[in-house]
């Protein structure tokens, strides 16, 4: 089988060769975010790396109700609509492993994890994060981390499934590249409280690399090991409900020196959301070449929707022929009716939790946009303001950056364009970090 060149490997090897290039990994199933990611990639002549997590998308549908092949179809359809070539899309699977089935035995959970991996690879995903760090029901006390050797053994089992699936596809498509390492918040985000943000020790990274390499060789995964391209670590970046922990180069010196000595591996950094552009640029230069972002993009989406909802209220509330979307209240009602995606993440008084449901950096609203009632309200909001074009004065009031973009002829007053522009402002920060700007 002759495989196509792997764009991920090429880009990351460039980072290790002295050219401080990186790539933004978009981890979201939000259609506006995916569209913005593709528009951004098209504008900058770059590949679009779009990922789904193990709890978002799996062989049973995940919490989105979408399978890996369904997610691929969603992304490719948006790309076609944006006139973006599908060969420039890199699909990634994040935290693939027994995460979804931790309440089952390790045998049962790993069997389902293998099926999950196979479904991802069969659907054309070429970036696979092997994450077997989650304890299953028969793995002992949840308070004691799973032994590193067991994690590596299970990662090898999952990798072998991915390799066999790819070989059986009999395709000229790119073979999977693999991400190892687990020192990150759990899929979906960390729980409340970030007082103990740490930086992964270089000793832990060395152990992860050496253990995984040894077990891969033992399982005849020599060729797959050549495509292990990044290690997930915690560089000390994170965000809470109202605060952001910024990247501090001095605290990450051990990690930086370690990876500089490795010719083939870079770091993948999770939870880079809300970092300043200069800090993100520093991270890329320090070989944190894969910058994962998710909540910041849906946070920007939420900001735009709330601003447009305020415009709708201000502009159309007196019109007897218009039924307002009432989307902000609708979101609050639906989140309270189904609290499973925010309840264990938000603490405090009822008023504090109400505030966090709307404005927390962790943006748990992102789990609710697919709710039928909320989706209907969003469509009503957009249609109301398409039928009744928004006055520039109100855009200036509620969306000042978009106001100037309209004045400069970059976008129109259509609500979808306002939303996309708001999200693209975040992408501009990552563009600077990944392939532009100097220290």
NORBELHU-V429045 format. One record per residue. SS is DSSP state (h for helix, s for strand, l for the rest). PSI is psi in whole degrees, 0 to 359 (none if undefined). Layout:
SS/PSI, SS/PSI
This chain:
l/129, l/117, l/148, l/159, l/141, l/116, h/325, h/313, h/318, h/314, h/316, h/329, h/329, h/320, h/319, h/343, l/0, l/351, l/109, l/68, l/151, l/186, s/140, s/126, s/113, s/114, s/89, l/147, l/7, l/126, h/326, h/320, h/316, h/317, h/317, h/321, h/319, h/319, h/316, h/316, h/319, h/317, h/326, h/6, l/49, l/157, l/152, s/115, s/112, s/127, s/154, s/149, s/166, l/335, l/341, l/312, s/125, l/186, l/344, l/355, l/342, l/192, l/346, l/345, l/14, s/133, l/167, h/317, h/326, h/322, h/318, h/316, h/319, h/310, h/315, h/324, h/320, h/319, h/318, h/318, h/328, l/3, l/44, l/127, l/133, h/333, h/348, h/11, s/131, s/119, s/134, s/148, s/125, s/138, s/39, s/124, l/204, h/14, h/313, h/344, h/38, l/339, l/5, l/171, l/158, h/325, h/312, h/315, h/319, h/326, h/317, h/326, h/322, h/318, h/323, h/311, h/315, h/319, h/320, h/310, h/319, h/329, l/358, l/11, l/133, l/1, s/115, s/117, s/112, s/109, l/98, l/29, l/346, l/135, l/140, l/179, l/330, l/21, l/13, l/193, l/131, l/346, l/348, l/123, l/148, l/140, l/138, h/326, h/324, h/318, h/314, h/320, h/315, h/324, h/321, h/321, h/316, h/321, h/318, h/320, h/317, h/317, h/316, h/321, h/316, h/316, h/320, h/346, h/337, l/54, l/156, l/12, l/170, l/139, l/160, l/147, s/153, s/143, s/132, s/171, l/152, l/6, l/70, l/167, l/158, l/159, l/133, l/346, l/160, l/162, l/176, l/150, l/112, l/40, l/347, l/36, l/127, l/169, l/133, l/137, l/149, h/332, h/320, h/322, h/314, h/317, h/316, h/312, h/311, h/317, h/313, h/317, h/313, h/315, h/327, h/315, h/319, h/329, l/19, l/39, l/37, h/314, h/323, h/322, h/328, l/340, l/12, s/114, s/344, s/155, s/130, s/126, s/168, l/106, l/6, l/18, l/137, s/171, s/147, l/206, l/320, l/5, l/159, s/134, s/111, l/154, l/133, l/106, h/321, h/326, h/343, h/12, h/322, h/315, h/317, h/314, h/322, h/311, h/334, h/336, l/353, l/124, l/338, l/344, l/147, s/181, s/149, s/127, s/122, l/166, l/41, l/3, l/143, l/8, l/152, l/151, h/326, h/322, h/320, h/321, h/318, h/319, h/316, h/317, h/333, l/14, l/18, l/73, l/339, s/113, s/108, s/135, s/141, l/290, h/326, h/323, h/317, h/335, h/316, h/321, h/314, h/318, h/315, h/316, h/316, h/320, h/317, h/325, h/322, h/323, h/315, h/314, h/315, h/323, h/325, h/0, l/337, l/1, l/119, l/340, l/5, l/130, l/116, l/154, l/327, l/36, h/324, h/315, h/325, h/318, h/314, h/317, h/317, h/325, h/324, h/329, h/332, l/79, h/6, h/334, h/356, l/340, l/314, l/359, l/334, l/127, l/175, l/190, l/170, h/321, h/320, h/319, h/324, h/318, h/315, h/325, h/329, h/315, h/4, l/142, l/330, l/343, l/60, h/350, h/334, h/338, h/355, l/355, l/337, l/353, l/132, h/315, h/318, h/320, h/321, h/319, h/320, h/316, h/321, h/316, h/311, h/315, h/322, h/320, h/355, h/323, h/333, l/87, l/138, l/131, l/143, h/328, h/325, h/327, h/320, h/322, h/315, h/337, l/69, h/324, h/321, h/329, h/312, h/329, h/322, h/314, h/328, l/0, l/16, l/324, l/169, l/178, l/5, l/138, h/323, h/322, h/324, h/317, h/312, h/321, h/321, h/318, h/320, h/335, h/325, h/317, h/326, h/325, h/317, h/328, h/316, h/319, h/319, h/326, h/38, l/161, l/158, l/166, l/none
